[in-house]
Amino acid sequence: MPSEVRGRHAFSFSSGPAILPEAVLREAQADLLDWEGRGYSVIESSHRADDFVALQHETVTLLRELLAVPANYRILLLHGGAHLQFSMVPLNLLRDRPQADFVMSGVWSDKAAAEARRYCTVQVAGSGGTDCRRLPDADELSFDPDAAYAYYVDNETINGLEFPYVPDSGDVPLVCDMSSNFLSRPFDVSRFGLAYACAQKNFGLAGLVVAVIREDLLGHARPGTPTMLDYKVHADADSSYNTPATFAVYLAALVLRWIRAEGGVAEMNRRAVERSTLLYRTIDGSGGFYTNPVRPVDRSRMNVPFSIREPRLDAAFLAGAAERGLMQLKGHRLVGGMRASIYNAMPVQAVRTLVDHMQEFQARHG
Ligand SMILES: *Cc1c(COP(=O)(O)O)cnc(C)c1O
């Protein structure tokens, strides 16, 4: 197709990198050659140029506004994806203590705990069980007042579990991986010592990470911590200690502007509830043709895994979905079946099309 008539005609249900708002992609397309009328590309700009520094500042200000981040928290724009936080968290927050508490909820808490074990004793503060069908209830958690920090994952992207509450770790700083549900619902930042998220699920490009950290937790990196892994270094340098991931920061700014224009994080939550309710209703109303194993109260608004009664039908289901422009619905290799990741940018209409496909497919094969 000639480029003038090319536009979105399919939707990516990928778990990440994931769908972005079409309006943002169009704007980025124009800015790629001519950045908001400057005549050169945003990715050709120095990160020290006033215009780029202003954009970075706007990104942080938008985050502060959208999430109502209190003044005693710093917002850092970091590199290395969520995985690097698995190391930065213990390196910066252990502060000479020998142990940290972890709530075990699935693949992502396992991975973060495995990395933390290189530096400290990992104590299990609670678990939903190894089959990942539920999260622990609040009264099943027990935190050690001597732990350096208490860590949990707000949304388990692979199994489709999402915390319906914020754990109470008392005076122990609460640390949260919000990679797959950041900016999809309001949260009380003051409950957390540190909340972080990679950008490629709900607000942009892979590589970039936003970390919201309480100021008193800066400046305690253990001796030997690489400079680039010290939160305070990034805070002191306004997230430009080295060259920031400029295009990712720019794209995050566009998505944040879009979120604000659409009605903010509360509106993102309203849409997430609408999208996920459509899917869970279809699954639960299918008489067992489709199933989702997660306890209803712990079901994710962001990632909806489901299986077809007869797995031999998976390929036909995916082919029919692709014909309707519904892409990348294949489930994670650890879980199998399907997974619909329905982040902020996923139009409700695309989910309605998926529901139509599910119902017609069942009528034909059920
Ligand atoms: C995607 C994801 C990660 C990993 O992100 P990377 O940027 O690939 O390191 C970590 N935690 C959660 C909850 C995720 O969804």
Ligand as a Chemical Component Dictionary entry (heavy atoms), coordinates in Angstrom:
data_LIG
# 
_chem_comp.id                   LIG 
_chem_comp.type                 NON-POLYMER 
_chem_comp.pdbx_formal_charge   0 
_chem_comp.three_letter_code    LIG 
# 
loop_
_chem_comp_atom.comp_id 
_chem_comp_atom.atom_id 
_chem_comp_atom.alt_atom_id 
_chem_comp_atom.type_symbol 
_chem_comp_atom.charge 
_chem_comp_atom.model_Cartn_x 
_chem_comp_atom.model_Cartn_y 
_chem_comp_atom.model_Cartn_z 
_chem_comp_atom.pdbx_ordinal 
LIG C1 C1 C 0 7.055  -6.745 31.229 1  
LIG C2 C2 C 0 7.282  -6.864 32.682 2  
LIG C3 C3 C 0 8.587  -6.870 33.222 3  
LIG C4 C4 C 0 9.831  -6.896 32.355 4  
LIG O1 O1 O 0 10.028 -5.719 31.679 5  
LIG P1 P1 P 0 11.391 -5.491 30.846 6  
LIG O2 O2 O 0 11.278 -4.057 30.439 7  
LIG O3 O3 O 0 11.359 -6.457 29.706 8  
LIG O4 O4 O 0 12.539 -5.746 31.738 9  
LIG C5 C5 C 0 8.712  -6.914 34.594 10 
LIG N1 N1 N 0 7.648  -6.944 35.404 11 
LIG C6 C6 C 0 6.394  -6.964 34.912 12 
LIG C7 C7 C 0 5.227  -7.014 35.863 13 
LIG C8 C8 C 0 6.179  -6.933 33.542 14 
LIG O5 O5 O 0 4.918  -6.945 33.062 15 
# 
loop_
_chem_comp_bond.comp_id 
_chem_comp_bond.atom_id_1 
_chem_comp_bond.atom_id_2 
_chem_comp_bond.value_order 
_chem_comp_bond.pdbx_ordinal 
LIG C1 C2 SING 1  
LIG C2 C3 SING 2  
LIG C2 C8 DOUB 3  
LIG C3 C4 SING 4  
LIG C3 C5 DOUB 5  
LIG C4 O1 SING 6  
LIG O1 P1 SING 7  
LIG P1 O2 DOUB 8  
LIG P1 O3 SING 9  
LIG P1 O4 SING 10 
LIG C5 N1 SING 11 
LIG N1 C6 DOUB 12 
LIG C6 C7 SING 13 
LIG C6 C8 SING 14 
LIG C8 O5 SING 15 
# 
